[in-house]
Amino acid sequence: MRTEVLERVTGALQDELSVDVTQGLVRTDSTCGREAVLAAELEERIKAIGVGRVWREEVFDGRSNTLWEVDSGRPGPHLLFTGHLDTKPVCEGWTRDPFDGAIEDGRMFGHGVMDMKAGLGCQVGAIKTVLDSGAAFSGRITFAAVCDHMGDQTGSIDLFRRHRFDHCILGELTGLEIYVAHRGRYYFDVSTIGLSAHTCHRDLAVNAIEKMLPVADEIAKLRHFPDISEEMKALVGPELHIAVGRIFGGLFPGGPSMIPDRCTIRVDTRPQPGVVPGEVRALIDGAIGRARARDPEIRAELVLADEKSSFMVPTNAPVVRCLAEAWEAVMGRRPTFVGGSWLGDTASFGDLCETVIFGPGGEPVYQPDESLALADIATATRINALAALNLLGEA
């Protein structure tokens, strides 16, 4: 990397803008399904920067993606910076307002600051840093803050349905490491079938919830280590992750007053790249079989309810190399490529665009009094800006 470009970016670093945008994002509740207000606020905040085109695209039910595009006016690659607006619900145990965005002792506090409002904030700051550095670049840079990541990733799916990009940096929380892989997600629904009757006639019924108990117990015992490469094991771990994550059964919200004739559990599995749904389904089928051996009356159905792809990008891909060069220039050492057990929006677009994952914040997330060091936001801003200039031909 040319010293001149490094000095330009350092001198123009918009880390205060990154912090300011992040704080504004944190102060608005955008629990999945409530992103609309934040999408509109972010649109106005970026418009105030006064450069490029800023707009929103409705995805569904009033929920929208916010986009910002800066065009160099010269032909070249199209780089996407992206991340999600929505968060999970606020957890129990907070000792402060989870939406105050307070800054204390060099840290910002707030629900979702790590997943992934700081990631969005530092991307906005990075683009402004590129512009203020005065370094020439070719092609276009687009920033897209998308909705519904925590749902069906509809925001990212819609974004790539409307637009085409050559390279992408997804700003998920990686602890400032460079992620080149993550696991996928298969949801399997297991239902036990019983026979209904009024509670007063329980002896005439078969309680589907009770029949589910040994099934859930056998699934909880599952341990599986797929036959994958040593490289993959090092990136995302050797063991398949599997857990019962949700249960439905009985009358709701009243009742019960009726023996339930159906109970359904959702089994959340997180397969490594290369592990197909059939391999995981066979494990769950085996668990159901062992439950039936304990109770021959169990009747069960098994359905693959949702499938999200795993992700992996070659470490020699241009976007990875350019980010790695920027990372080394800022950190002063060579990066190590790693992977995640969680699921990024790359599950929906990783096969459509060469993508690398990088951002501030790390595990654990969604815990009480969540906070992030401001220094990490500044570091991510600088690395993102340098990576963009590397990729767009003038670094």
QUILINDA-V676148 format. One record per residue. N is the residue number from 1. SS is DSSP state (A for helix, B for strand, O for the rest). PSI is psi in whole degrees, 0 to 359 (* if undefined). Layout:
# QUILINDA-V676148
{{N,SS,PSI} {N,SS,PSI}}
This chain:
# QUILINDA-V676148
{{1,O,134} {2,O,137} {3,A,325} {4,A,316} {5,A,318} {6,A,316} {7,A,322} {8,A,314} {9,A,318} {10,A,319} {11,A,334} {12,A,9} {13,O,125} {14,O,50} {15,A,330} {16,A,324} {17,A,318} {18,A,315} {19,A,317} {20,A,315} {21,A,316} {22,A,315} {23,A,319} {24,A,321} {25,A,316} {26,A,327} {27,O,356} {28,O,125} {29,O,118} {30,O,39} {31,B,140} {32,O,123} {33,O,345} {34,O,26} {35,O,347} {36,A,315} {37,A,316} {38,A,322} {39,A,318} {40,A,319} {41,A,318} {42,A,322} {43,A,314} {44,A,323} {45,A,318} {46,A,324} {47,A,326} {48,O,339} {49,O,328} {50,O,20} {51,O,137} {52,O,187} {53,B,132} {54,B,133} {55,B,170} {56,B,149} {57,B,118} {58,B,135} {59,B,306} {60,B,150} {61,O,38} {62,O,356} {63,B,138} {64,B,164} {65,B,144} {66,B,127} {67,B,149} {68,B,124} {69,B,133} {70,B,121} {71,B,127} {72,O,340} {73,O,1} {74,O,145} {75,O,144} {76,O,185} {77,O,161} {78,B,112} {79,B,132} {80,B,127} {81,B,128} {82,B,162} {83,B,176} {84,B,147} {85,O,328} {86,O,158} {87,B,170} {88,O,170} {89,O,159} {90,O,134} {91,O,169} {92,O,155} {93,O,1} {94,O,140} {95,O,6} {96,O,172} {97,O,119} {98,O,351} {99,O,22} {100,O,339} {101,O,29} {102,O,147} {103,B,119} {104,B,132} {105,O,42} {106,O,16} {107,B,147} {108,B,131} {109,B,145} {110,O,148} {111,O,127} {112,O,7} {113,A,327} {114,A,325} {115,A,90} {116,A,51} {117,A,327} {118,A,326} {119,A,318} {120,A,315} {121,A,317} {122,A,338} {123,A,318} {124,A,314} {125,A,325} {126,A,317} {127,A,318} {128,A,325} {129,A,316} {130,A,314} {131,A,316} {132,A,341} {133,A,336} {134,O,1} {135,O,132} {136,O,142} {137,O,163} {138,O,158} {139,O,204} {140,B,152} {141,B,129} {142,B,136} {143,B,132} {144,B,117} {145,B,115} {146,B,157} {147,O,168} {148,O,28} {149,O,318} {150,O,348} {151,O,250} {152,O,17} {153,O,32} {154,A,326} {155,A,312} {156,A,320} {157,A,316} {158,A,321} {159,A,314} {160,A,344} {161,A,327} {162,A,332} {163,O,161} {164,O,138} {165,O,153} {166,O,324} {167,B,156} {168,B,140} {169,B,113} {170,B,124} {171,O,32} {172,O,160} {173,O,117} {174,O,11} {175,O,30} {176,O,18} {177,O,168} {178,B,113} {179,B,128} {180,B,6} {181,B,154} {182,B,163} {183,O,164} {184,O,192} {185,B,124} {186,B,123} {187,B,123} {188,B,131} {189,B,123} {190,B,126} {191,B,135} {192,B,141} {193,B,125} {194,O,209} {195,B,123} {196,O,155} {197,B,162} {198,B,151} {199,A,326} {200,A,342} {201,A,39} {202,A,332} {203,A,345} {204,A,356} {205,O,168} {206,B,115} {207,O,112} {208,A,328} {209,A,316} {210,A,324} {211,A,337} {212,A,335} {213,A,310} {214,A,332} {215,A,311} {216,A,323} {217,A,316} {218,A,324} {219,A,322} {220,A,337} {221,O,350} {222,O,133} {223,O,129} {224,O,133} {225,O,97} {226,O,160} {227,O,89} {228,O,167} {229,O,158} {230,A,325} {231,A,315} {232,A,320} {233,A,319} {234,A,326} {235,A,312} {236,A,1} {237,O,153} {238,O,337} {239,O,139} {240,O,133} {241,B,131} {242,B,134} {243,B,149} {244,B,117} {245,B,347} {246,B,149} {247,B,137} {248,B,137} {249,B,145} {250,O,174} {251,O,143} {252,O,140} {253,O,350} {254,O,196} {255,O,205} {256,O,309} {257,O,11} {258,B,131} {259,B,124} {260,O,136} {261,O,2} {262,B,136} {263,B,134} {264,B,133} {265,B,146} {266,B,122} {267,B,118} {268,B,117} {269,B,143} {270,B,91} {271,O,147} {272,O,159} {273,O,132} {274,O,347} {275,O,117} {276,O,159} {277,A,324} {278,A,324} {279,A,319} {280,A,320} {281,A,321} {282,A,325} {283,A,316} {284,A,321} {285,A,319} {286,A,320} {287,A,320} {288,A,319} {289,A,319} {290,A,325} {291,A,320} {292,A,328} {293,A,329} {294,A,327} {295,O,97} {296,O,346} {297,O,351} {298,O,126} {299,O,127} {300,B,150} {301,B,146} {302,B,126} {303,B,135} {304,B,107} {305,B,332} {306,B,145} {307,B,123} {308,B,134} {309,O,150} {310,O,176} {311,B,142} {312,B,136} {313,O,140} {314,O,142} {315,O,346} {316,O,8} {317,O,144} {318,A,317} {319,A,328} {320,A,315} {321,A,318} {322,A,321} {323,A,320} {324,A,320} {325,A,318} {326,A,317} {327,A,314} {328,A,321} {329,A,325} {330,A,317} {331,A,340} {332,O,16} {333,O,164} {334,O,141} {335,O,157} {336,O,130} {337,B,134} {338,B,182} {339,B,172} {340,B,154} {341,O,345} {342,O,179} {343,O,124} {344,O,170} {345,O,349} {346,A,342} {347,A,333} {348,A,340} {349,A,3} {350,O,333} {351,O,359} {352,O,343} {353,O,135} {354,B,117} {355,B,145} {356,B,154} {357,B,128} {358,O,133} {359,O,169} {360,O,159} {361,O,153} {362,O,184} {363,O,150} {364,O,154} {365,O,170} {366,O,44} {367,O,163} {368,O,142} {369,O,41} {370,O,138} {371,B,165} {372,B,140} {373,B,134} {374,A,329} {375,A,326} {376,A,324} {377,A,318} {378,A,318} {379,A,316} {380,A,323} {381,A,313} {382,A,315} {383,A,318} {384,A,317} {385,A,315} {386,A,321} {387,A,319} {388,A,316} {389,A,326} {390,A,313} {391,A,326} {392,O,15} {393,O,359} {394,O,4} {395,O,*}}
